[in-house]
Amino acid sequence: MADAKIETFEQFWDYYVGEHKKKATRIFHFVGTTAAVSCAAMGLLTKRRWLLLVAPFFGYGPAWISHFFIEKNKPATFKYPLWSLQADFVMWWKTLSGQMQAEVERVVRQELEKAEAEAAANRERASIQNEAVN
C-alpha cells in the first residue's frame, strides 16, 4: 500500500495501521499523544505559551523514536502529515477503548491475503509460460 496512491483517509488508515504493527510502537504513540495534548491543554489553560511550543516535541518525539528503533520504518508524518495527525488520534482512541489490536489483526490478515493472491497469480503466470514453451 505504501507505493500505491492513497486518496482517502480510509486507505491511509490501513496503511497507517500497517506501519504500527508492534505494540511497543503504539504504546510510544499513545504516551506521546497524551503528553502533547496535555501539554497543549495546560498551555491554553495557564496561558503559558511555551507549553504550546513544546507540545509537538512531546508528541512526535516518542512516536518517531518508536518508528526508527522499534518498528524500523519511516513515520507516515513525513509523507502524509495531516492524515497522520488524524490517524494518531484515531489510534489513541482505539487504544484507549481496546479496539486497536483488532485493527492491527485485520490489516495483517488483509496483507497476508493479498500476498497469497499475488503468489497464486505468479504461479498461474509461470504455469502458462511453461505450457507455451513446451
MOBELSUL-V779563 format. One record per residue. RES is the residue in three letters. PHI is phi in degrees with one decimal (NA if undefined). NEAR is the number of other C-alpha atoms within 10 Angstrom. Layout:
# MOBELSUL-V779563
{{RES & PHI & NEAR} {RES & PHI & NEAR}}
This chain:
# MOBELSUL-V779563
{{MET & NA & 12} {ALA & -62.8 & 11} {ASP & -87.1 & 5} {ALA & -74.9 & 8} {LYS & -74.4 & 9} {ILE & -95.7 & 14} {GLU & -117.2 & 8} {THR & -132.2 & 9} {PHE & -64.8 & 15} {GLU & -61.0 & 12} {GLN & -64.8 & 13} {PHE & -62.6 & 20} {TRP & -57.5 & 21} {ASP & -61.9 & 19} {TYR & -61.8 & 17} {TYR & -60.0 & 25} {VAL & -60.8 & 21} {GLY & -63.3 & 19} {GLU & -88.5 & 20} {HIS & -130.8 & 22} {LYS & -72.8 & 18} {LYS & -84.0 & 16} {LYS & -59.4 & 14} {ALA & -61.2 & 14} {THR & -61.6 & 22} {ARG & -65.9 & 24} {ILE & -66.1 & 17} {PHE & -58.4 & 21} {HIS & -63.3 & 28} {PHE & -60.5 & 22} {VAL & -63.3 & 15} {GLY & -63.7 & 24} {THR & -63.9 & 25} {THR & -61.4 & 17} {ALA & -64.2 & 18} {ALA & -64.9 & 22} {VAL & -65.5 & 16} {SER & -62.1 & 16} {CYS & -63.5 & 22} {ALA & -64.8 & 23} {ALA & -63.1 & 15} {MET & -64.5 & 16} {GLY & -62.0 & 18} {LEU & -71.0 & 13} {LEU & -69.9 & 10} {THR & -99.3 & 10} {LYS & 60.9 & 12} {ARG & -96.0 & 13} {ARG & -63.2 & 13} {TRP & -61.0 & 11} {LEU & -66.8 & 18} {LEU & -66.7 & 19} {LEU & -69.6 & 13} {VAL & -88.9 & 14} {ALA & -52.8 & 23} {PRO & -61.0 & 17} {PHE & -66.3 & 15} {PHE & -68.0 & 21} {GLY & -80.8 & 22} {TYR & -78.4 & 19} {GLY & -55.4 & 16} {PRO & -61.6 & 19} {ALA & -62.7 & 23} {TRP & -67.9 & 23} {ILE & -58.3 & 16} {SER & -64.7 & 23} {HIS & -68.9 & 22} {PHE & -70.9 & 13} {PHE & -107.7 & 10} {ILE & -106.2 & 15} {GLU & -78.7 & 19} {LYS & 59.1 & 13} {ASN & -143.6 & 13} {LYS & -91.4 & 13} {PRO & -59.9 & 21} {ALA & -62.6 & 21} {THR & -56.5 & 17} {PHE & -64.6 & 9} {LYS & -102.9 & 10} {TYR & -132.1 & 13} {PRO & -62.1 & 12} {LEU & -74.3 & 13} {TRP & -64.3 & 17} {SER & -64.5 & 19} {LEU & -62.4 & 15} {GLN & -60.7 & 13} {ALA & -65.5 & 21} {ASP & -57.5 & 22} {PHE & -72.3 & 15} {VAL & -63.3 & 14} {MET & -64.0 & 24} {TRP & -57.2 & 22} {TRP & -65.8 & 14} {LYS & -65.7 & 15} {THR & -66.8 & 17} {LEU & -61.5 & 11} {SER & -90.3 & 9} {GLY & 77.7 & 10} {GLN & -102.8 & 13} {MET & -69.1 & 20} {GLN & -60.7 & 16} {ALA & -63.2 & 11} {GLU & -63.6 & 18} {VAL & -62.7 & 20} {GLU & -61.4 & 14} {ARG & -63.0 & 15} {VAL & -67.1 & 18} {VAL & -61.8 & 16} {ARG & -60.8 & 12} {GLN & -62.3 & 13} {GLU & -62.4 & 15} {LEU & -65.7 & 12} {GLU & -62.0 & 12} {LYS & -64.3 & 12} {ALA & -63.4 & 12} {GLU & -65.3 & 12} {ALA & -65.4 & 12} {GLU & -65.4 & 12} {ALA & -64.2 & 12} {ALA & -64.3 & 12} {ALA & -64.3 & 12} {ASN & -64.8 & 12} {ARG & -63.6 & 12} {GLU & -64.2 & 12} {ARG & -62.4 & 12} {ALA & -64.0 & 12} {SER & -64.6 & 12} {ILE & -64.8 & 12} {GLN & -64.1 & 11} {ASN & -63.9 & 10} {GLU & -64.8 & 9} {ALA & -68.0 & 8} {VAL & -71.7 & 7} {ASN & -83.6 & 6}}
